[in-house]
């Protein structure tokens, strides 16, 4: 069996937790071809010309994520990421983690749960403790970028049910195509 190597990458604590949820610890990207390709491209084509743009940003990365690479990839692509590529790696998974958070907290809030309970529930469900992703940080991000308008779940559910019933009644011949269109137009 070919040997596996590990690449260590500085990341923010919640990114490390997100990676361990989705890919294990150490992360194994081979289960997701798109992510694996992205990561191998960072190893393959490092860009050192812009490294001066991010000298202090790396310092905010307090955790280290580990990623498996195969022996083949190790020799073909390399084993290091430049500072620019570390930032690109972190940004990709920060965006994904924030999307996960905004989705869950947004649904909880839309269902009528207060934001502080929604955030606490998200943290508990995905084991983002205060050390990995602080409540205040999540709250600020959600208020800036989360759902702006609450959803009307009851209205949406009834609209879906009505469409199903209208479709079934039309299929059975109970109502005509014209009547179905007329009923659908009143939504």
PyMOL commands that set and color helices and strands:
alter all, ss='L'
color gray80, all
select helices_A, chain A and resi 13-23+29-31+33-44+51-54+57-60+71-77+83-110+115-125+135-145+153-172+177-185
alter helices_A, ss='H'
color red, helices_A
select strands_A, chain A and resi 4-11+63-70
alter strands_A, ss='S'
color yellow, strands_A
deselect
rebuild
show_as cartoon
